[in-house]
């Protein structure tokens, strides 16, 4: 019995200790290798992110400096704009920034000095119709679709002034235009179907939809250039049937609106060549 207890309590041999030490050392090496690899990957990721941010900051700084240089009139090539291709300019403003009527009026004054003949203003909630409708009404001679207080949210407004025409749209104009065009097409199809007794499925083409929108008064001019002011980089529900060949440019926040930036984008648009196909 005493021999068994002595055999059990006998300390491990040197060989066993060496084996255990080697196993622990190898596991420690593997653990360190994985940690080092993760650290290297994280470092590379943050380094790449930093480089992208630096490139973005440098590009934004370059645009900002160029805009202010253009604003001061130091570059002569931006003074004489070729506006043959720009028959209509659209401006989309985020609804949260559309309440700043002072900025919108400054924008209209700048576009007037650039000799833009047709301007389309758009915001989703129709705030521009409320805030600018009465002011533009006092400046215009004719209004093809005037707005009252009750229907100001649902009706588009076109104000014809002496040197330019301003159109104000909202999200409801796009929804209402699609609904009325669909109703017009369905009524026309049902009328023709009842006369000819033909039960075939209707096949509406792009020209049919364009003619329907034109018949109900929702087919305005297509803007060649659309400027977006706000955080979102999209047209925010601007009527899509009027964006067939439109160049869309995000201009940032309306609070940082700059005359030189607008001039720069119009100049760059005038230098582009668009292929419309056959």
Backbone as numpy.savetxt, mean C-alpha at the origin, in Angstrom:
# Nx Ny Nz CAx CAy CAz Cx Cy Cz
29.60 -63.83 55.25 28.76 -62.62 55.25 29.63 -61.36 55.25
30.66 -61.35 56.08 31.58 -60.20 56.13 32.31 -60.01 54.81
32.64 -61.11 54.11 33.30 -60.99 52.80 32.39 -60.36 51.77
31.11 -60.74 51.85 30.16 -60.14 50.89 30.02 -58.64 51.11
29.94 -58.22 52.38 29.83 -56.78 52.67 31.08 -56.05 52.22
32.22 -56.65 52.43 33.49 -56.02 52.02 33.57 -55.91 50.51
33.04 -56.96 49.81 33.07 -56.94 48.35 32.15 -55.85 47.80
31.00 -55.66 48.49 30.05 -54.63 48.02 30.59 -53.24 48.28
31.20 -53.03 49.42 31.71 -51.70 49.78 33.07 -51.39 49.20
33.57 -52.28 48.40 34.88 -52.07 47.80 34.83 -50.90 46.81
35.75 -49.97 46.90 35.74 -48.80 45.99 35.98 -49.23 44.56
35.48 -48.41 43.59 35.67 -48.77 42.18 37.14 -48.74 41.80
37.41 -49.50 40.79 38.81 -49.59 40.35 39.17 -48.36 39.52
40.46 -48.24 39.27 40.98 -47.11 38.52 40.49 -47.12 37.07
40.35 -48.33 36.49 39.87 -48.44 35.11 38.44 -47.92 34.98
37.60 -48.27 35.97 36.21 -47.79 35.93 36.14 -46.27 36.04
36.99 -45.74 36.92 37.01 -44.28 37.06 37.45 -43.60 35.77
38.43 -44.18 35.10 38.90 -43.60 33.83 37.80 -43.65 32.77
37.09 -44.78 32.70 36.00 -44.92 31.71 34.89 -43.90 31.96
34.51 -43.77 33.23 33.46 -42.80 33.57 33.91 -41.38 33.26
35.18 -41.09 33.54 35.71 -39.76 33.26 35.73 -39.47 31.76
36.11 -40.47 30.98 36.10 -40.29 29.53 34.69 -40.05 28.99
33.72 -40.81 29.53 32.34 -40.63 29.09 31.84 -39.22 29.43
32.13 -38.79 30.64 31.72 -37.44 31.04 32.41 -36.36 30.18
33.66 -36.56 29.87 34.39 -35.59 29.06 33.85 -35.52 27.64
33.51 -36.68 27.06 32.95 -36.70 25.71 31.57 -36.03 25.68
30.75 -36.34 26.67 29.43 -35.69 26.72 29.56 -34.18 26.91
30.52 -33.77 27.70 30.76 -32.34 27.90 31.24 -31.67 26.61
32.08 -32.38 25.85 32.54 -31.85 24.57 31.37 -31.70 23.59
30.49 -32.72 23.54 29.35 -32.64 22.63 28.42 -31.48 23.03
28.22 -31.34 24.34 27.37 -30.26 24.82 27.95 -28.90 24.48
29.26 -28.76 24.68 29.92 -27.49 24.34 29.87 -27.21 22.85
30.03 -28.27 22.04 30.00 -28.09 20.58 28.62 -27.61 20.13
27.55 -28.20 20.69 26.20 -27.78 20.32 25.92 -26.35 20.77
26.41 -26.00 21.97 26.20 -24.63 22.46 26.95 -23.63 21.59
28.20 -23.98 21.24 28.99 -23.09 20.40 28.36 -22.93 19.02
27.83 -24.04 18.47 27.17 -23.97 17.16 25.92 -23.07 17.22
25.15 -23.22 18.28 23.97 -22.36 18.43 24.36 -20.90 18.57
25.39 -20.64 19.33 25.84 -19.26 19.48 26.31 -18.66 18.15
27.01 -19.49 17.36 27.48 -19.01 16.06 26.30 -18.71 15.14
25.29 -19.60 15.13 24.12 -19.38 14.29 23.34 -18.12 14.72
23.17 -17.95 16.02 22.48 -16.76 16.53 23.25 -15.49 16.16
24.56 -15.54 16.29 25.39 -14.38 15.94 25.27 -14.05 14.45
25.29 -15.08 13.59 25.15 -14.84 12.16 23.78 -14.26 11.82
22.73 -14.76 12.51 21.38 -14.27 12.26 21.28 -12.78 12.64
21.76 -12.42 13.82 21.69 -11.02 14.24 22.59 -10.13 13.39
23.71 -10.66 12.93 24.59 -9.88 12.07 23.92 -9.61 10.72
23.26 -10.61 10.15 22.54 -10.42 8.89 21.39 -9.43 9.08
20.67 -9.56 10.19 19.58 -8.63 10.48 20.10 -7.20 10.62
21.24 -7.04 11.26 21.83 -5.73 11.42 22.25 -5.14 10.08
22.83 -5.97 9.21 23.23 -5.48 7.90 22.03 -5.04 7.07
20.94 -5.82 7.13 19.73 -5.44 6.39 19.16 -4.13 6.92
19.14 -3.98 8.24 18.65 -2.73 8.84 19.52 -1.54 8.44
20.82 -1.75 8.42 21.73 -0.66 8.02 21.51 -0.26 6.57
21.33 -1.26 5.69 21.07 -0.95 4.28 19.76 -0.20 4.13
18.73 -0.63 4.88 17.43 0.04 4.83 17.54 1.48 5.34
18.27 1.65 6.43 18.43 3.00 7.00 19.20 3.91 6.03
20.23 3.37 5.40 21.00 4.17 4.45 20.17 4.55 3.23
19.34 3.60 2.75 18.49 3.91 1.61 17.44 4.96 1.96
16.86 4.84 3.17 15.87 5.83 3.61 16.52 7.19 3.80
17.73 7.21 4.36 18.44 8.47 4.55 18.78 9.12 3.21
19.16 8.30 2.23 19.46 8.82 0.90 18.23 9.45 0.27
17.06 8.77 0.40 15.82 9.32 -0.15 15.43 10.60 0.56
15.60 10.62 1.88 15.24 11.80 2.67 16.10 13.00 2.27
17.41 12.80 2.12 18.29 13.89 1.71 17.98 14.36 0.29
17.72 13.41 -0.60 17.40 13.77 -1.98 16.10 14.55 -2.05
15.13 14.18 -1.20 13.84 14.88 -1.20 14.02 16.34 -0.77
14.84 16.57 0.26 15.05 17.94 0.72 15.88 18.75 -0.27
16.81 18.09 -0.95 17.58 18.79 -1.99 16.65 19.21 -3.13
15.73 18.32 -3.50 14.76 18.65 -4.55 13.84 19.77 -4.10
13.44 19.74 -2.82 12.54 20.77 -2.29 13.16 22.15 -2.38
14.45 22.25 -2.18 15.14 23.54 -2.26 15.46 23.96 -3.69
15.12 23.11 -4.67 15.32 23.46 -6.07 16.76 23.41 -6.53
17.57 22.58 -5.89 18.99 22.51 -6.23 19.27 21.59 -7.42
18.29 20.76 -7.79 18.45 19.87 -8.95 17.50 20.33 -10.04
18.05 20.80 -11.12 17.22 21.40 -12.18 16.38 20.39 -12.94
16.81 19.12 -12.99 16.07 18.14 -13.78 14.70 17.83 -13.18
14.50 18.14 -11.91 13.20 17.90 -11.28 12.26 19.10 -11.41
12.67 20.17 -12.06 11.85 21.36 -12.16 10.88 21.30 -13.34
11.33 20.73 -14.45 10.50 20.63 -15.64 10.03 19.19 -15.82
8.85 18.90 -15.30 8.32 17.55 -15.35 7.57 17.31 -16.66
7.73 16.13 -17.20 6.98 15.70 -18.38 5.75 14.92 -17.91
4.60 15.57 -17.98 3.37 14.98 -17.44 2.44 14.46 -18.54
3.01 14.09 -19.67 2.17 13.58 -20.76 1.52 12.25 -20.40
2.25 11.42 -19.62 1.72 10.11 -19.24 0.83 10.18 -18.00
0.87 11.26 -17.26 0.16 11.34 -15.98 -1.11 12.18 -16.16
-2.17 11.52 -16.58 -3.46 12.20 -16.74 -4.25 12.25 -15.45
-4.01 11.30 -14.56 -4.74 11.23 -13.30 -3.80 10.72 -12.21
-3.80 11.38 -11.07 -2.99 10.98 -9.91 -3.92 10.67 -8.75
-3.74 9.51 -8.13 -4.56 9.11 -6.99 -3.72 9.14 -5.72
-4.36 9.55 -4.63 -3.71 9.62 -3.33 -4.58 8.86 -2.34
-4.03 7.81 -1.74 -4.73 7.01 -0.72 -4.17 7.41 0.64
-5.07 7.80 1.55 -4.66 8.24 2.88 -5.30 7.32 3.91
-4.51 6.87 4.88 -5.04 6.07 5.97 -6.07 6.88 6.76
-7.14 6.21 7.20 -8.24 6.91 7.86 -7.79 7.62 9.14
-6.82 7.05 9.84 -6.34 7.70 11.06 -5.60 9.00 10.78
-5.03 9.12 9.59 -4.31 10.33 9.21 -5.14 11.27 8.34
-6.31 10.80 7.89 -7.13 11.62 7.01 -7.79 12.78 7.75
-7.76 12.76 9.08 -8.35 13.86 9.85 -7.49 15.13 9.80
-6.25 15.01 9.37 -5.36 16.16 9.29 -5.63 16.89 7.97
-6.66 17.73 7.95 -7.04 18.43 6.73 -5.98 19.44 6.28
-5.22 19.96 7.21 -4.18 20.92 6.85 -3.15 20.28 5.93
-2.75 19.05 6.25 -1.79 18.34 5.40 -2.41 18.03 4.03
-3.66 17.64 4.01 -4.32 17.31 2.75 -4.40 18.55 1.86
-4.71 19.70 2.45 -4.78 20.94 1.67 -3.40 21.33 1.14
-2.36 21.13 1.96 -1.01 21.40 1.48 -0.67 20.48 0.30
-1.08 19.24 0.41 -0.82 18.28 -0.67 -1.51 18.71 -1.95
-2.77 19.15 -1.86 -3.49 19.60 -3.04 -2.83 20.85 -3.64
-2.36 21.75 -2.80 -1.66 22.94 -3.30 -0.38 22.57 -4.02
0.36 21.61 -3.48 1.59 21.16 -4.14 1.30 20.54 -5.50
0.27 19.68 -5.55 -0.08 19.04 -6.81 -0.59 20.05 -7.82
-1.23 21.10 -7.34 -1.68 22.16 -8.24 -0.50 22.89 -8.86
0.54 23.15 -8.06 1.73 23.81 -8.60 2.49 22.91 -9.57
2.32 21.59 -9.44 2.95 20.66 -10.37 2.13 20.48 -11.65
0.99 21.16 -11.73 0.13 21.13 -12.91 -0.51 19.75 -13.13
-0.93 19.12 -12.01 -1.69 17.87 -12.10 -3.15 18.24 -12.35
-3.72 17.71 -13.43 -5.06 18.12 -13.84 -6.17 17.37 -13.10
-5.97 16.11 -12.80 -7.03 15.30 -12.18 -6.44 14.57 -10.98
-7.05 14.77 -9.81 -6.56 14.17 -8.56 -7.71 13.40 -7.92
-7.43 12.17 -7.52 -8.41 11.35 -6.82 -7.93 11.10 -5.39
-8.70 11.56 -4.42 -8.40 11.33 -3.01 -9.26 10.19 -2.49
-8.66 9.35 -1.65 -9.38 8.17 -1.15 -8.99 7.89 0.29
-10.01 7.61 1.11 -9.80 7.02 2.43 -10.95 6.07 2.70
-10.72 5.09 3.54 -11.68 4.01 3.72 -12.99 4.49 4.35
-12.93 5.30 5.37 -14.11 5.66 6.15 -14.85 6.89 5.61
-14.38 7.51 4.57 -15.06 8.66 4.01 -14.87 9.94 4.80
-13.77 10.04 5.55 -13.52 11.25 6.34 -13.18 12.44 5.46
-12.53 12.18 4.33 -12.18 13.29 3.44 -13.41 13.94 2.84
-14.46 13.17 2.63 -15.71 13.75 2.11 -16.31 14.73 3.12
-16.21 14.37 4.40 -16.75 15.25 5.43 -15.92 16.51 5.60
-14.59 16.33 5.66 -13.72 17.45 6.02 -13.41 18.36 4.84
-13.27 17.79 3.63 -12.88 18.59 2.48 -14.04 18.92 1.55
-15.16 18.22 1.72 -16.28 18.43 0.79 -16.77 19.86 0.74
-17.03 20.46 1.90 -17.54 21.83 1.93 -16.49 22.83 1.45
-15.21 22.61 1.82 -14.16 23.53 1.38 -13.98 23.51 -0.13
-14.01 22.32 -0.71 -13.87 22.23 -2.16 -15.11 22.75 -2.87
-16.27 22.59 -2.24 -17.50 23.09 -2.84 -17.48 24.61 -2.98
-16.86 25.28 -2.01 -16.78 26.73 -2.08 -15.79 27.22 -3.13
-14.84 26.35 -3.52 -13.83 26.74 -4.49 -14.18 26.34 -5.91
-15.15 25.46 -6.07 -15.45 24.91 -7.38 -16.64 25.60 -8.01
-16.71 25.53 -9.31 -17.83 26.08 -10.05 -18.93 25.06 -10.25
-18.53 23.82 -10.53 -19.51 22.76 -10.76 -19.10 21.54 -9.98
-20.08 20.77 -9.55 -19.84 19.51 -8.87 -20.72 18.46 -9.52
-20.12 17.49 -10.20 -20.89 16.51 -10.95 -21.68 15.59 -10.04
-21.18 15.35 -8.84 -21.92 14.55 -7.86 -21.72 15.18 -6.50
-22.58 16.11 -6.13 -22.44 16.79 -4.85 -22.96 15.92 -3.73
-22.54 16.21 -2.50 -22.87 15.39 -1.35 -23.62 16.22 -0.32
-24.60 15.60 0.29 -25.26 16.19 1.44 -24.71 15.57 2.70
-25.22 16.02 3.83 -24.72 15.49 5.10 -25.12 14.03 5.28
-26.28 13.67 4.76 -26.78 12.31 4.97 -26.08 11.28 4.10
-25.84 11.65 2.83 -25.27 10.65 1.92 -23.79 10.88 1.66
-23.11 11.65 2.52 -21.71 11.94 2.29 -20.84 10.71 2.38
-21.29 9.68 3.09 -20.48 8.47 3.25 -20.62 7.53 2.07
-21.67 7.64 1.29 -21.95 6.65 0.27 -21.87 7.18 -1.15
-21.63 8.47 -1.34 -21.62 9.02 -2.69 -20.28 9.68 -2.99
-19.77 9.40 -4.17 -18.49 10.00 -4.56 -18.72 11.46 -4.94
-17.69 12.25 -4.86 -17.76 13.68 -5.17 -16.69 14.02 -6.17
-17.06 14.76 -7.20 -16.12 15.23 -8.21 -16.26 16.74 -8.28
-15.21 17.44 -7.91 -15.23 18.90 -7.88 -14.34 19.43 -8.99
-14.93 20.17 -9.91 -14.20 20.73 -11.05 -13.84 22.18 -10.74
-12.56 22.43 -10.57 -12.08 23.78 -10.32 -11.46 24.35 -11.57
-10.86 25.50 -11.46 -10.38 26.20 -12.64 -9.22 25.48 -13.30
-8.28 24.97 -12.51 -7.08 24.36 -13.08 -6.97 22.88 -12.83
-7.82 22.31 -11.99 -7.75 20.88 -11.74 -9.09 20.36 -11.26
-9.25 19.05 -11.33 -10.45 18.37 -10.86 -10.07 17.45 -9.72
-10.84 17.51 -8.63 -10.59 16.70 -7.45 -11.77 15.76 -7.24
-11.47 14.48 -7.15 -12.49 13.46 -6.89 -12.20 12.82 -5.54
-13.25 12.64 -4.73 -13.09 12.07 -3.40 -13.87 10.76 -3.36
-13.18 9.68 -2.97 -13.78 8.35 -2.90 -13.60 7.78 -1.51
-14.38 6.74 -1.21 -14.26 5.99 0.03 -14.51 4.52 -0.26
-14.41 3.70 0.77 -14.59 2.25 0.60 -16.01 1.92 0.14
-16.99 2.69 0.58 -18.38 2.42 0.20 -18.60 2.59 -1.30
-17.81 3.45 -1.95 -17.95 3.63 -3.39 -17.58 2.35 -4.14
-16.53 1.67 -3.68 -16.15 0.42 -4.32 -17.18 -0.66 -4.11
-17.68 -0.81 -2.89 -18.69 -1.83 -2.62 -19.98 -1.55 -3.36
-20.41 -0.28 -3.32 -21.66 0.09 -3.98 -21.52 -0.04 -5.49
-20.36 0.30 -6.03 -20.15 0.17 -7.46 -20.23 -1.27 -7.93
-19.60 -2.18 -7.19 -19.66 -3.59 -7.55 -21.09 -4.12 -7.46
-21.81 -3.75 -6.40 -23.18 -4.23 -6.21 -24.09 -3.71 -7.32
-23.98 -2.43 -7.66 -24.83 -1.88 -8.71 -24.47 -2.44 -10.08
-23.17 -2.66 -10.32 -22.78 -3.25 -11.61 -23.30 -4.67 -11.74
-23.22 -5.46 -10.66 -23.75 -6.82 -10.70 -25.26 -6.82 -10.91
-25.96 -5.90 -10.23 -27.41 -5.80 -10.42 -27.76 -5.39 -11.84
-26.97 -4.46 -12.39 -27.21 -4.01 -13.77 -27.01 -5.15 -14.76
-25.93 -5.91 -14.58 -25.66 -7.02 -15.49 -26.72 -8.11 -15.37
-27.12 -8.43 -14.13 -28.13 -9.47 -13.93 -29.47 -9.06 -14.53
-29.86 -7.82 -14.32 -31.14 -7.36 -14.88 -31.10 -7.36 -16.40
-29.96 -6.94 -16.97 -29.84 -6.94 -18.43 -29.85 -8.36 -18.97
-29.14 -9.29 -18.28 -29.11 -10.68 -18.73 -30.49 -11.31 -18.65
-31.19 -11.06 -17.54 -32.53 -11.63 -17.37 -33.50 -11.08 -18.40
-33.35 -9.79 -18.75 -34.22 -9.20 -19.76 -33.96 -9.82 -21.12
-32.68 -9.93 -21.49 -32.35 -10.55 -22.79 -32.73 -12.01 -22.81
-32.60 -12.69 -21.64 -32.91 -14.11 -21.57 -34.40 -14.36 -21.72
-35.22 -13.46 -21.15 -36.67 -13.62 -21.24 -37.16 -13.38 -22.66
-36.44 -12.52 -23.42 -36.85 -12.23 -24.79 -36.45 -13.36 -25.72
-35.21 -13.85 -25.56 -34.71 -14.87 -26.47 -34.99 -16.29 -26.02
-35.51 -16.45 -24.80 -35.80 -17.78 -24.24 -34.56 -18.68 -24.25
-33.43 -18.10 -24.04 -32.17 -18.84 -24.02 -31.74 -19.04 -22.57
-31.57 -20.25 -22.15 -31.24 -20.57 -20.76 -29.76 -20.88 -20.56
-28.91 -20.42 -21.43 -27.48 -20.68 -21.28 -26.91 -19.84 -20.15
-25.75 -20.29 -19.65 -25.09 -19.57 -18.57 -24.51 -18.25 -19.08
-24.62 -17.19 -18.29 -24.06 -15.90 -18.74 -22.54 -15.93 -18.74
-21.95 -15.29 -19.70 -20.50 -15.19 -19.80 -20.14 -13.71 -19.87
-19.80 -13.13 -18.72 -19.49 -11.71 -18.65 -18.00 -11.50 -18.93
-17.72 -10.58 -19.80 -16.34 -10.25 -20.12 -15.93 -8.97 -19.39
-14.65 -8.64 -19.51 -14.15 -7.42 -18.86 -14.81 -6.18 -19.43
-15.07 -6.20 -20.73 -15.74 -5.05 -21.34 -17.17 -4.90 -20.87
-17.84 -6.03 -20.59 -19.21 -5.97 -20.07 -19.24 -5.31 -18.70
-18.29 -5.70 -17.84 -18.22 -5.09 -16.51 -17.88 -3.61 -16.60
-16.95 -3.26 -17.51 -16.59 -1.85 -17.68 -17.77 -1.03 -18.18
-18.53 -1.60 -19.12 -19.71 -0.89 -19.63 -20.77 -0.74 -18.55
-20.91 -1.76 -17.69 -21.88 -1.67 -16.59 -21.48 -0.60 -15.59
-20.20 -0.55 -15.23 -19.72 0.48 -14.31 -19.87 1.87 -14.91
-19.64 1.97 -16.21 -19.80 3.25 -16.87 -21.26 3.67 -16.93
-22.15 2.70 -17.10 -23.58 3.00 -17.19 -24.15 3.49 -15.87
-23.63 2.98 -14.75 -24.14 3.40 -13.45 -23.35 4.57 -12.87
-22.34 5.05 -13.61 -21.61 6.24 -13.17 -20.46 5.99 -12.22
-19.89 4.79 -12.20 -18.78 4.47 -11.30 -17.49 4.15 -12.05
-17.42 4.53 -13.30 -16.22 4.24 -14.10 -15.46 5.54 -14.34
-14.70 5.97 -13.34 -13.92 7.19 -13.46 -12.60 6.93 -14.16
-11.79 7.95 -14.31 -10.49 7.77 -14.97 -9.55 6.90 -14.13
-8.75 6.12 -14.83 -7.79 5.26 -14.15 -6.52 6.06 -13.83
-6.12 6.10 -12.58 -4.89 6.83 -12.25 -3.65 6.09 -12.75
-2.73 6.83 -13.31 -1.47 6.22 -13.73 -0.50 6.05 -12.57
-0.65 6.87 -11.53 0.23 6.82 -10.36 -0.62 6.94 -9.11
-0.37 6.07 -8.14 -1.11 6.07 -6.88 -0.12 6.19 -5.73
-0.28 7.23 -4.92 0.58 7.47 -3.76 -0.17 7.08 -2.49
0.47 6.28 -1.63 -0.17 5.78 -0.41 0.50 6.42 0.79
-0.30 7.06 1.63 0.18 7.66 2.87 -0.44 6.90 4.05
0.42 6.31 4.87 -0.05 5.54 6.01 0.87 4.37 6.28
0.58 3.62 7.34 1.45 2.48 7.67 1.29 1.29 6.74
0.11 1.13 6.16 -0.16 -0.05 5.32 0.43 0.13 3.93
0.99 -0.93 3.40 1.56 -0.92 2.05 0.60 -1.58 1.09
-0.62 -1.06 1.01 -1.64 -1.57 0.09 -2.58 -0.43 -0.26
-3.49 -0.65 -1.22 -4.36 0.43 -1.68 -5.59 0.62 -0.80
-5.75 -0.17 0.27 -6.78 0.03 1.30 -8.19 0.03 0.74
-8.45 -0.77 -0.29 -9.80 -0.89 -0.82 -10.13 0.09 -1.93
-9.14 0.75 -2.50 -9.39 1.62 -3.66 -10.03 0.80 -4.77
-11.03 1.35 -5.48 -11.73 0.56 -6.52 -10.77 -0.15 -7.46
-10.74 -1.48 -7.43 -9.71 -2.22 -8.19 -9.87 -2.11 -9.69
-11.09 -1.88 -10.20 -11.26 -1.79 -11.65 -10.62 -0.53 -12.23
-10.17 0.36 -11.36 -9.50 1.57 -11.83 -7.98 1.51 -11.63
-7.46 0.30 -11.35 -6.02 0.13 -11.11 -5.41 -0.85 -12.10
-5.83 -0.78 -13.34 -5.38 -1.76 -14.33 -3.88 -1.65 -14.58
-3.39 -0.46 -14.86 -1.97 -0.25 -15.15 -1.38 0.81 -14.21
-1.85 0.85 -13.00 -1.44 1.90 -12.06 -0.13 1.55 -11.38
0.74 2.52 -11.30 2.00 2.39 -10.54 1.71 2.80 -9.09
1.94 1.89 -8.13 1.62 2.13 -6.73 2.92 2.37 -5.96
2.96 3.49 -5.20 4.16 3.88 -4.45 3.75 4.19 -3.01
4.45 3.58 -2.05 4.20 3.86 -0.63 5.06 5.04 -0.21
4.42 6.07 0.36 5.10 7.33 0.69 5.37 7.49 2.18
4.97 6.54 3.01 5.17 6.68 4.44 4.02 7.41 5.11
4.28 7.96 6.28 3.26 8.65 7.05 2.97 10.03 6.46
1.71 10.45 6.58 1.32 11.77 6.11 1.97 12.88 6.93
2.32 12.58 8.16 2.96 13.60 9.00 4.31 14.03 8.46
5.00 13.13 7.75 6.32 13.43 7.19 6.24 13.68 5.68
5.09 14.15 5.23 4.91 14.45 3.81 5.91 15.51 3.36
6.49 15.30 2.20 7.55 16.17 1.72 7.33 16.49 0.24
7.47 17.76 -0.09 7.27 18.21 -1.47 8.27 17.55 -2.42
9.51 17.45 -1.99 10.53 16.85 -2.84 10.29 15.37 -3.11
9.73 14.66 -2.11 9.45 13.24 -2.30 8.38 13.03 -3.37
7.34 13.88 -3.36 6.30 13.77 -4.38 6.88 14.09 -5.76
7.69 15.13 -5.81 8.31 15.51 -7.08 9.22 14.40 -7.60
9.94 13.76 -6.68 10.84 12.67 -7.08 10.07 11.50 -7.67
8.97 11.10 -7.05 8.20 9.97 -7.54 7.54 10.28 -8.88
7.05 11.51 -9.06 6.45 11.88 -10.34 7.52 11.90 -11.43
8.71 12.38 -11.09 9.81 12.40 -12.07 10.21 10.98 -12.45
10.33 10.09 -11.46 10.69 8.71 -11.77 9.61 8.02 -12.60
8.35 8.34 -12.34 7.28 7.77 -13.14 7.34 8.26 -14.59
7.68 9.53 -14.78 7.75 10.08 -16.13 8.87 9.44 -16.96
9.86 8.83 -16.30 10.97 8.22 -17.00 10.76 6.73 -17.28
9.65 6.19 -16.81 9.40 4.76 -16.99 8.69 4.51 -18.32
8.93 3.32 -18.84 8.28 2.88 -20.08 7.40 1.68 -19.76
6.12 1.82 -20.06 5.17 0.75 -19.76 4.74 0.08 -21.06
4.76 -1.25 -21.06 4.29 -2.04 -22.18 2.88 -2.55 -21.87
1.91 -2.10 -22.63 0.52 -2.47 -22.38 0.07 -3.70 -23.14
0.92 -4.26 -23.96 0.52 -5.44 -24.71 -0.25 -5.08 -25.96
-0.81 -6.12 -26.59 -1.55 -5.91 -27.83 -3.00 -6.32 -27.62
